[in-house]
């Protein structure tokens, strides 16, 4: 299974899971008198649309290069990540607004059985986070990583809802709004997570240097090619699931231009074979 297929499969997993949970949370919140659960359902609903955006971004970013996009369409992925962050911030704002309104309104205590629903949701969302995060690392997908953090945010909001409902049930009358305060706290955590998702995607768009480990691997593999004396400059930029490389390789200055040209192609082929996540590799030959 290639990177694109891995990412797409993980995204479909998110879409199906979030769709089922949104329905379960809304019904449990409505019949169980829990706004925290309804707020959770709102976030899961936005997560569905966000996952569809991620799916579109993954498919579009893996379109082959063309005349107008010689480096491919990979930069679409961090742009999609920005939209996903927008969905997160929107859901957090809605949850915060509704929580503040509900805090001021007297309402019944949540039903005790909603705690069992939340417990199951927390376990499932944490499992979903770990699975999707693993797939995002395997596929080098920043938008899939954002989708994984959606699952973690959902788990945290569910934990907050669990604490709020438990507090309201234990302390009884007069503490009905603990459920709403929990939802308000969860909205703040969602905003914080939005920044954690946004920052790496911004670095990707700005070609920020974040790839020391990959540079080390590139230099190590380069020295295995017979004729490469050393490596000098090495610049990396990420686009979608691929890393584009500009590498200065040092060779014996007495070899012919043709030998240097052949050596650069050999080095390029070796790098792309040994490190499959590399995209375009531009080799500049430097004489020793």
Beta strands, then each sheet from edge to edge (+ up, - down):
strand 1: 228-239
strand 2: 242-251
strand 3: 278-287
sheet 1: 1+ 2- 3-
end
